[in-house]
Amino acid sequence: MKVKGVMAEQFLKPKQRNQVKVYVSEAVSETLRRRAQILLLYDEGRSTREVAQVVGLSPRRTRYWRRQFRLRGMEVFPPLQTDELHLHPGMSSVVEPPESLAEAVENNFALTGLDAALETSDVFLHTQELLLQDQATQQHIEHVRNLALTLFDKTQSFHGLRQEERRLLDVAVQLVNAEYFKNRKKNRSHASLRDWVATSEGKFISTKDPDTGLSIHEREMMAAVLGLLQGKRKGGGIGMLELSGPQQQAIQTLAAIVLVADSLDASYSQETIIKQVKPVSGNLWIVVDGPKASADALAAQKRTKKWEAIGYPRMKVMESSAAKSEFAKYPPLPHQLDEVGMQPDDSMAEAGRKAMLFHFAEMLSHEEGTRLGDDIEELHDMRVATRRMRAAFEIFGDAFDPKVLKPHLKGLRATGRALGSVRDLDVFMEKAGHYLESLPEEQRSGLDPLLDAWRAKREASRSEMLAHLDSPQYQAFIQNFNLFLHAFGAGVRPHLDEHPTPKLVREVAPVLIYTRFASVRAYDAILKNAPIEQLHALRIEFKKLRYAVEFFREVLGEESKEVIADLKRLQDHLGDLNDAEVATQILREFLDEWEPQQSALPINERRNPEGIVTYLAARHSERYRLMVSFQDIWAQFNRPEFRRNLALAISVL
């Protein structure tokens, strides 16, 4: 039999059907008789709309009891001996909140032990919500709260919300599961939701902090969250409220988390748990586990659209066994390697992949130390690894399709910038510390204003760096780049056999190294009168030459060690010169900004700039010394022995 598109099924077993019929004929409570009638009508194959019309309840309420029966069977009914259960007429041990106050009065809907009549519908209904929720619903609410708060914490790097919003999420989960809200009219206004929140919040605030209610502003936000959850496209018109863009995004985020968390207990089993939240290849994977995890994951996946609509990465909700096979597609992150493993007969693409993997592993090995911040050398080494990888992109880039490398280079540059801003300040502060050690004790406080400003700036930069390392963009870069580095042949530029071109290390490396050597030697003609800007440009060319020799060191002759040592000595000299130049600029800018600030203070509170001015003079002196002495360093590089060592190192190819 088929009734209006609903295929009739054996909803009730024969024994259950007989028991339900007894309730229809003998139950004292009209509520119990109506509940039994709902089940019999569904057993006949009637649609939800038809059942609701016959029994005089809303479709939501009839669906609720059908779901409860599927989950709990005949436990939705108490024994018929109501006197033994101390039930008033019109009540059951599993209480169904009334559709209206009129229905409550008609059925004498009250709790044993309530001595006074409840005067208003709001107070009556909210008391019933809190005290009469059946155990299954309470367990569902508690489980969804845990799921929602876990999702909030695990996705912190995406939404950036604070503990204040986390508390709102806690309350929101309880409010949306309140029977009064479930039975709401869908066109309930923002004002009515806000008023309901104001009268209800005290019953749902965490017992750990029972005296702290929601502020007026928080009630506005909570009402907007409820508006979104009741199906309105803009949360009851959140765009019309006096809320900022970030506040509106917070509202949408909380609503999205509630939807997903609630669906993760669609089975009402309270057994599905969140095992892992992990950004993978641009998506956010929610891995769940439990006996009903597969069905709950499917239900939650259907409720992720609000999350994605905010602009967050796409959620992929998956049961753990299915996720395990998916994760297997992504290789584990590499550990620190002893060597690159390059061979003369490697293609430039394969050699480049090996070089990048080596320095990628080096970068990752220093990430934990960089996060801790106890040793500034950890940050230094991590930053150096990013620079080496960027250099590898330049050296080996022609072997790959530029479109394949572009997103990886973008992620690498962003990471380098985040690390660089902190590292630069470390260098400035370290050199200032060395300078202070050369001064008498009584003069060392002269740099305090400068060092205090640098420390504050460093803390801000460090916070930004940690935010980047925690960001989904960084995680996606790490995973995608790692996948690329382990995918042999991926992104390699094709070569036509009928037109042979050099593509092996032994064919390309000599030309590449000598080309970069030529770029450095070209500066010989201008160095006597070169301004500091040209010396800075020469430093960059030296860096390119040094990196090229270092990348191919494993396939070069033993002389490459002396070549690298000479290049490092010259590059360090130019690096110190560049640091001195940058430091003088920063110190001048600091004094220019500091002077007006001091002028705004009372005269007796102004500080003497002598210490900073003296330090500026010392850095100018260092800059001059390094510029003048560069000629001697250049002469060591430009000697015949260096060229001979370079030629011998390359000749083995």
C-alpha positions in Angstrom: 0.0 0.0 0.0 1.3 3.5 -0.9 -0.2 6.6 0.6 0.7 9.9 -1.1 4.1 8.9 -2.1 4.9 7.2 1.3 5.6 3.5 1.0 3.8 1.8 3.9 6.1 -0.2 6.1 5.7 -2.5 9.1 6.2 0.4 11.5 4.9 -1.5 14.5 5.5 -5.2 15.2 2.3 -7.2 16.0 2.9 -7.2 19.8 3.7 -3.4 19.7 0.6 -2.7 17.7 -1.6 -4.5 20.3 0.0 -2.6 23.1 -0.4 0.8 21.4 -4.1 0.0 20.8 -4.5 -0.5 24.5 -3.1 3.0 25.1 -5.6 4.4 22.7 -8.5 2.8 24.5 -7.5 2.8 28.1 -4.9 5.6 28.8 -6.1 8.2 31.3 -4.1 10.9 29.6 -5.3 12.4 26.3 -1.6 13.1 25.6 -0.8 9.4 25.8 -3.8 8.5 23.7 -2.7 11.0 21.0 0.8 9.7 21.1 -0.4 6.2 20.5 -2.7 7.4 17.7 0.3 9.0 16.0 2.1 5.6 15.9 -0.9 3.7 14.6 -1.4 6.3 11.8 2.2 6.0 10.8 1.8 2.2 10.9 -1.0 2.6 8.4 1.4 4.3 6.0 -0.1 7.8 6.5 2.1 10.8 5.6 3.4 13.2 8.4 1.0 15.9 7.2 -2.0 13.6 7.4 -1.0 12.4 10.8 -0.6 15.9 12.1 -4.0 16.9 10.8 -5.7 13.9 12.4 -4.2 14.3 15.8 -4.1 18.1 15.8 -0.4 18.6 16.3 2.3 20.2 14.2 4.2 18.1 11.7 7.4 18.7 13.7 5.8 17.2 16.8 4.5 14.1 15.0 7.9 13.5 13.4 9.4 13.9 16.8 7.4 11.0 18.3 8.0 8.8 15.3 11.8 9.4 15.7 11.6 8.8 19.4 9.8 5.5 18.9 12.4 4.4 16.4 15.1 5.1 18.9 13.4 3.9 22.1 10.5 1.7 21.1 7.8 1.2 23.7 9.8 3.1 26.3 8.0 6.3 25.0 5.0 5.0 27.0 4.9 4.6 30.8 3.1 1.7 32.5 -0.6 2.4 32.7 -0.6 2.3 36.5 -0.3 6.0 36.9 -1.0 6.0 40.6 2.1 3.9 41.2 4.1 6.3 39.1 2.8 9.4 41.0 1.7 11.0 37.8 -1.0 13.6 37.6 -3.7 13.0 35.0 -2.5 14.1 31.7 1.2 13.3 32.3 3.6 10.6 31.4 7.1 9.7 32.6 8.4 10.9 29.3 6.9 14.4 29.2 5.8 16.0 25.9 5.8 19.8 26.2 2.5 21.3 25.3 1.8 23.0 22.0 0.2 25.9 23.8 -0.7 27.2 27.2 -4.3 26.4 26.4 -3.4 22.8 25.9 -1.4 22.7 29.1 -4.4 24.1 31.1 -6.8 21.7 29.4 -4.7 18.6 30.2 -3.8 19.9 33.7 -0.1 19.7 32.7 1.8 20.1 35.9 4.7 18.5 37.9 4.3 16.7 41.2 5.7 18.9 43.9 4.9 22.2 42.2 2.8 23.9 44.8 1.9 27.1 43.0 0.3 27.6 39.7 2.6 29.0 37.0 1.2 32.4 36.0 2.6 33.1 32.5 3.1 31.1 29.4 6.8 32.0 29.1 7.7 31.0 32.7 5.5 27.8 32.3 7.1 26.7 29.1 10.7 27.5 30.0 10.3 25.6 33.3 8.9 22.6 31.4 11.8 22.9 28.9 14.4 22.7 31.7 12.8 20.2 34.1 10.8 17.9 31.8 13.2 17.2 29.0 13.5 13.4 28.7 16.8 11.8 29.5 17.6 11.1 25.8 17.3 14.8 24.9 19.5 15.8 27.8 22.1 13.3 26.8 21.9 14.6 23.2 22.3 18.2 24.3 25.3 17.4 26.4 26.9 15.4 23.6 26.3 18.1 21.0 27.8 20.7 23.4 31.0 18.7 23.6 31.1 18.2 19.8 30.4 21.9 19.1 33.1 23.1 21.6 35.6 20.6 20.1 34.8 21.9 16.6 35.2 25.5 17.9 38.6 24.8 19.5 39.9 22.7 16.6 38.9 25.3 14.0 40.3 28.3 16.0 42.9 29.1 13.3 40.1 29.6 10.8 37.6 31.7 12.6 39.8 33.4 15.2 36.9 33.8 17.7 37.5 34.4 21.4 36.4 32.7 24.6 33.4 35.1 24.8 32.0 33.6 21.5 32.8 30.1 22.8 30.5 30.7 25.7 27.8 31.9 23.4 28.2 28.7 21.4 27.8 26.7 24.6 24.5 28.5 25.3 23.3 28.4 21.7 23.5 24.6 21.6 21.2 24.4 24.6 18.8 27.0 23.4 18.3 25.5 20.0 17.5 22.1 21.6 15.0 23.6 23.9 11.5 22.3 23.1 10.0 25.8 23.0 12.5 26.8 20.3 12.0 23.5 18.4 8.2 24.3 18.3 8.8 27.9 17.2 7.1 29.5 14.3 9.6 30.0 11.5 8.7 33.6 11.1 9.6 34.4 14.7 11.0 38.0 14.7 14.5 39.0 15.9 12.9 40.9 18.7 10.9 37.9 20.0 13.9 35.7 19.8 15.9 38.3 21.7 13.2 38.5 24.4 13.1 34.7 24.7 16.8 34.6 25.1 16.6 37.1 27.9 14.0 35.0 29.8 15.7 31.7 29.1 19.5 32.3 29.3 19.7 31.7 33.1 18.6 28.2 32.7 21.3 27.4 30.1 24.4 29.3 31.3 27.1 26.9 32.4 26.8 26.0 36.0 30.5 26.7 36.4 29.6 30.4 36.2 25.9 30.6 37.0 25.8 34.2 38.1 27.1 35.6 34.8 24.4 36.2 32.3 24.5 37.5 28.7 25.0 41.2 28.1 22.5 43.1 26.0 24.9 42.9 23.0 25.3 39.2 23.5 21.6 38.7 23.5 21.4 40.5 20.2 24.1 38.1 18.8 22.4 35.1 20.3 19.0 36.0 18.8 20.7 36.5 15.4 22.3 33.0 15.7 18.9 31.5 16.5 17.5 33.4 13.5 20.0 31.8 11.2 19.2 28.4 12.7 15.5 28.8 12.2 16.1 29.0 8.5 16.1 32.7 7.7 18.6 33.5 5.0 20.2 36.3 6.9 19.6 35.2 10.5 16.5 37.3 11.1 18.1 40.2 9.2 21.5 40.3 10.9 22.6 42.7 8.1 20.0 45.2 9.5 21.4 45.0 13.1 24.0 47.4 14.5 26.7 44.7 14.3 30.1 45.0 12.7 31.3 42.8 9.9 33.4 40.6 12.3 30.5 40.3 14.6 28.2 39.2 11.8 30.8 36.7 10.7 31.0 35.4 14.3 27.2 34.9 14.3 27.3 32.9 11.1 30.3 30.9 12.3 28.5 29.9 15.6 25.4 28.9 13.6 27.4 26.8 11.2 29.2 25.0 14.0 25.9 24.3 15.8 24.5 22.8 12.6 27.4 20.5 12.0 27.7 19.4 15.7 24.0 18.7 16.0 24.1 16.6 12.9 27.0 14.6 14.2 24.5 13.1 16.7 21.8 12.6 14.1 21.6 9.0 15.3 20.9 10.1 18.9 23.4 7.5 20.0 25.8 10.0 21.7 28.6 7.6 20.5 30.0 9.5 17.6 33.2 11.5 18.5 35.5 13.8 16.7 38.8 12.1 16.3 40.7 14.6 14.2 40.2 18.0 12.6 42.9 18.4 9.9 43.4 20.7 6.9 44.3 18.6 3.9 44.9 19.9 0.4 42.7 23.0 0.9 39.9 21.2 2.6 39.0 20.8 6.3 38.7 17.2 7.2 36.5 16.3 10.2 37.3 12.7 11.0 34.8 11.0 13.3 34.6 7.6 15.0 31.9 5.4 16.7 29.4 2.7 15.9 27.1 5.2 14.1 29.9 7.4 12.8 29.2 6.7 9.1 25.6 7.7 9.2 26.3 10.7 11.5 29.1 11.8 9.2 26.8 11.7 6.2 24.2 13.8 8.0 26.8 16.3 9.1 28.2 16.6 5.6 24.8 17.8 4.4 24.9 20.6 7.0 28.3 22.1 6.1 27.1 24.7 3.5 26.7 27.5 6.0 30.4 27.0 7.0 31.6 27.1 3.5 29.3 30.1 2.6 31.3 32.2 5.2 34.4 31.7 3.1 36.1 28.9 5.2 37.6 25.9 3.4 35.2 23.1 2.4 34.4 20.6 5.1 34.8 16.9 4.5 33.2 14.9 7.2 34.3 11.3 7.1 34.3 8.2 9.3 37.8 7.2 10.5 38.2 4.0 8.4 37.3 5.8 5.2 39.5 8.8 6.2 42.4 6.4 6.8 42.4 5.3 3.1 42.1 8.9 2.0 45.0 10.0 4.2 47.1 7.2 2.8 47.2 9.2 -0.5 49.2 11.8 1.3 52.8 10.9 2.2 54.1 11.6 5.7 56.1 14.7 6.2 59.8 14.1 5.9 62.3 13.9 8.7 65.6 15.7 8.7 67.9 14.2 6.0 71.7 13.6 6.2 72.2 14.4 2.5 70.4 15.5 -0.6 71.3 12.4 -2.5 71.9 14.1 -5.9 73.6 12.2 -8.7 75.4 13.5 -11.9 72.9 11.6 -14.1 69.8 12.9 -12.3 67.6 15.0 -14.4 67.4 18.7 -13.3 63.8 18.1 -12.3 64.7 15.1 -10.1 67.7 16.9 -8.7 65.6 19.9 -7.9 63.0 17.7 -6.2 65.7 16.1 -4.0 67.2 19.5 -3.1 63.8 21.0 -2.2 62.9 17.9 -0.2 66.1 18.2 1.8 65.6 21.8 2.8 61.8 21.3 3.3 62.7 18.6 5.9 65.2 21.0 7.4 62.5 23.7 7.6 60.1 21.4 9.3 62.7 20.1 11.8 63.1 23.6 13.2 59.4 24.5 13.3 58.8 23.3 16.8 61.8 25.2 18.2 60.7 28.3 16.3 57.2 28.0 17.9 58.7 27.7 21.4 61.0 30.7 20.9 63.6 29.6 23.5 66.5 29.6 21.0 66.6 32.2 18.3 68.8 30.0 16.2 65.9 27.7 15.6 64.1 30.5 13.9 67.3 31.5 12.0 67.7 27.9 10.7 64.1 27.6 9.7 64.3 30.9 7.8 67.5 29.8 6.1 65.8 26.7 4.9 63.0 28.7 3.3 65.6 30.9 1.5 67.4 27.8 0.2 64.1 26.5 -1.2 63.4 29.8 -2.9 66.9 29.6 -4.4 66.1 26.1 -5.5 63.0 27.3 -7.3 65.3 29.7 -9.3 68.0 27.1 -10.1 65.7 24.2 -11.0 62.6 26.1 -12.1 63.2 25.7 -15.8 62.8 22.0 -15.4 59.2 22.4 -14.2 55.9 23.8 -15.5 55.8 27.4 -13.9 52.1 26.9 -13.2 52.8 23.9 -11.1 55.5 25.7 -9.0 53.6 29.0 -8.6 51.3 28.0 -5.7 54.2 26.4 -3.8 56.4 29.4 -4.3 53.5 31.6 -3.0 53.3 29.6 0.2 57.0 29.6 0.6 57.3 33.4 0.3 54.5 33.9 2.8 56.3 31.7 5.3 59.5 33.5 4.7 58.0 36.9 5.3 56.4 35.7 8.6 59.7 34.3 9.8 61.8 37.2 8.4 60.1 40.0 10.3 60.9 38.3 13.6 64.4 37.2 12.6 65.4 40.7 11.5 64.5 42.1 14.9 66.5 39.3 16.6 69.5 40.4 14.6 69.1 44.0 15.4 68.7 43.3 19.1 71.6 40.8 19.2 74.0 43.3 17.7 72.7 46.0 20.0 73.4 43.6 22.9 77.0 43.1 21.7 77.4 46.9 21.5 76.1 47.3 25.1 78.6 44.8 26.4 81.3 47.2 25.2 80.0 50.1 27.3 80.4 50.8 31.0 77.5 49.5 33.1 76.2 53.0 33.9 75.8 53.8 30.2 73.9 50.7 29.1 70.4 52.0 30.0 70.7 54.6 27.2 69.3 52.1 24.7 66.3 51.1 26.9 63.8 53.1 24.9 65.0 51.6 21.6 65.2 48.0 23.0 61.7 48.4 24.6 60.3 49.4 21.2 62.0 46.6 19.4 60.8 44.0 22.0 57.2 45.2 21.6 57.5 45.1 17.8 59.1 41.6 18.0 56.2 40.3 20.2 53.7 41.6 17.7 55.7 40.1 14.8 56.0 36.8 16.7 52.3 36.7 17.3 51.7 37.2 13.6 54.3 34.5 12.8 52.6 32.0 15.1 49.2 32.9 13.6 50.7 32.1 10.1 52.1 28.8 11.3 48.7 27.9 12.7 46.8 29.1 9.7 45.0 26.8 7.2 47.0 28.4 4.4 50.3 27.3 5.9 49.0 23.8 6.6 47.7 23.5 3.0 51.0 24.7 1.7 52.9 22.1 3.8 50.7 19.2 2.6 50.5 20.2 -1.0 54.2 20.9 -1.3 55.0 17.6 0.4 52.7 15.8 -2.0 54.5 17.5 -4.9 57.9 16.6 -3.6 57.0 13.0 -3.3 55.3 12.7 -6.7 58.1 11.7 -9.1 57.6 13.3 -12.5 54.9 15.7 -11.4 55.0 19.1 -13.1 58.0 18.3 -15.2 58.3 20.3 -18.3 58.2 18.0 -21.3 61.2 17.6 -23.6 60.9 16.6 -27.3 63.3 13.7 -28.1 63.8 14.9 -31.7 65.3 18.1 -30.4 67.7 17.1 -27.5 68.3 19.7 -24.9 70.5 19.6 -21.8 68.5 18.2 -18.9 70.9 16.2 -16.7 72.8 17.6 -13.8 76.2 16.9 -15.4 75.1 18.8 -18.5 73.4 21.8 -16.9 75.2 22.4 -13.6 78.6 23.6 -15.2 76.8 26.2 -17.3 74.6 27.4 -14.5 77.5 27.8 -12.1 79.7 29.6 -14.5 76.9 31.9 -15.6 76.4 33.0 -12.0 80.1 33.3 -11.5 80.2 35.6 -14.5 77.4 37.8 -13.1 79.5 38.3 -9.9 82.8 39.1 -11.8 81.0 41.7 -13.9 81.1 44.0 -10.8 84.9 44.1 -10.8 84.9 47.1 -13.2 82.7 49.3 -10.9 83.7 48.4 -7.4 86.2 51.2 -6.7 83.4 53.8 -6.9 80.4 51.6 -6.3 77.6 53.2 -4.1 76.2 51.0 -1.3 73.1 50.2 -3.4 75.4 48.4 -5.9 77.2 46.5 -3.2 73.8 45.3 -2.0 73.1 44.1 -5.5 76.4 42.3 -5.6 75.5 40.6 -2.3 72.5 39.1 -3.9 74.5 37.9 -6.9 77.0 36.3 -4.5 74.2 34.6 -2.7 73.0 33.1 -6.0 76.4 31.8 -6.8 77.0 30.3 -3.4 73.6 28.6 -3.4 74.3 27.1 -6.9 77.6 25.6 -5.8 76.1 24.4 -2.5 73.1 22.7 -4.3 75.5 20.7 -6.5 78.2 20.1 -3.8 77.5 16.4 -3.7 78.4 15.9 -7.4 81.3 18.4 -7.5 85.0 17.8 -6.6 86.5 18.2 -3.2 87.7 21.7 -4.2 84.0 22.8 -3.8 84.5 23.1 0.0 87.2 25.8 -0.4 85.0 27.5 -3.0 82.0 27.6 -0.7 84.2 28.9 2.2 85.5 31.8 0.1 82.0 32.7 -1.1 80.6 32.5 2.5 83.4 34.8 3.8 82.6 37.5 1.1 78.8 37.1 1.4 79.0 37.5 5.2 81.0 40.7 4.9 78.4 42.1 2.5 75.6 40.8 4.8 77.1 42.7 7.8 77.4 45.8 5.6 73.7 45.5 4.6 72.7 45.0 8.3 74.6 48.1 9.3 73.0 50.1 6.5 69.5 48.9 7.5 70.2 49.6 11.2 71.2 53.2 10.5 68.0 53.8 8.6 65.9 52.2 11.3 67.7 54.2 14.1 67.2 57.5 12.2 63.5 56.7 11.7 63.2 55.9 15.4 64.7 59.2 16.4 62.6 61.1 14.0 59.4 59.5 15.5 60.7 59.6 19.1 61.4 63.3 19.2 57.8 64.5 18.7 56.7 62.0 21.3 59.1 63.4 23.8 58.2 66.9 23.0 54.6 66.1 24.0 55.7 65.1 27.5 56.4 67.4 30.5 60.1 68.5 30.4 61.0 66.6 33.6 59.7 63.3 32.0 61.6 63.6 28.8 64.4 61.1 28.2 67.9 61.8 27.0 68.4 60.5 23.4 72.2 60.5 23.8 72.5 56.7 24.1 70.6 56.1 20.9 72.4 58.8 19.0 75.7 57.4 20.1 74.6 53.9 19.0 73.6 55.4 15.6 77.1 56.9 15.3 78.6 53.5 16.1 76.6 51.8 13.4 77.6 54.5 10.9 81.2 53.8 11.8 80.7 50.1 11.3 79.1 50.7 8.0 82.0 52.8 6.9 84.6 50.3 8.1 82.9 47.4 6.2 82.6 49.5 3.0 86.3 50.4 3.0 87.5 46.9 3.9 85.5 45.3 1.2 88.2 45.8 -1.4 90.5 43.4 0.6 87.8 40.7 0.7 87.1 41.2 -3.0 90.8 40.7 -3.8 90.8 37.4 -2.0 87.8 36.2 -4.1 89.2 37.5 -7.4 92.5 35.7 -7.1 93.5 32.9 -9.6 93.4 30.2 -6.8 89.6 30.7 -6.5 89.0 30.3 -10.2 91.3 27.2 -10.3 89.4 25.6 -7.4 86.1 26.4 -9.0 87.2 24.8 -12.3 88.5 21.7 -10.6 85.3 21.3 -8.6 83.3 21.4 -11.8 85.6 19.3 -13.9 84.5 16.0 -12.3 81.2 16.4 -14.1 
